[in-house]
Structures are given as C-alpha cells and as structure tokens.
Amino acid sequence: MQITSILAIYILFWVISAFIMLPIGIRTHDEVGEAKVLGQADSAPANFRPKIVLIRTTLLASALFALFYANYEFGWITSETFAWDS
C-alpha cells in the first residue's frame, strides 16, 4: 500500500472518529446549571473541550486504522469471507 493511500485512509478514519467523539461528554447549560446567553440555543454545549476531543479522536482513529492495516496485511477478512452467492 502506498503512503498516499495510507494517509488518505487514516484521514477518513480520523474524520469518522471525530463525528463519533464530538457528542461524548458534552453537557448543556441546563445540565450544568449555568445561565444561558440571550439568543443561545438550548442544545449549545457548556463544557466543550476541543483538545480532549482531538486526543480521543486521534486515539480512536489510530486504533481503527491499525486494525484495518493489520487486516490488509494478514487477510483476516476478505471478500471471499462472505457468501455473496446464495
């Protein structure tokens, strides 16, 4: 596998992981007990910490990519694994 393919696939895993990690641990102002700003949406996060989200996203994406690459190298699950003809 070429380095450009590895990088592109890792970026895809990272973006998917970011969408998975974004809502984890987020609390609204009502849940935390803080006052809202005039015009603020009820669902706006009160405790958004982007650094934590980036770290968690990178860890999840790295683990998923490691599994993907190991499967690519060792061929644990291939297209022949599934019975496409029935």
C-alpha positions, 0 to 999 in steps of 0.5 A: 500500500502506498503512503498516499493511500495510507494517509488518505485512509487514516484521514477518513478514519480520523474524520469518522472518529471525530463525528463519533467523539464530538457528542461524548461528554458534552453537557448543556447549560441546563445540565450544568446549571449555568445561565444561558446567553440571550439568543443561545440555543438550548442544545449549545454545549457548556463544557466543550473541550476541543483538545480532549476531543482531538486526543480521543479522536486521534486515539480512536482513529489510530486504533481503527486504522491499525486494525484495518492495516493489520487486516490488509496485511494478514487477510483476516477478512476478505471478500471471499469471507462472505457468501455473496452467492446464495 
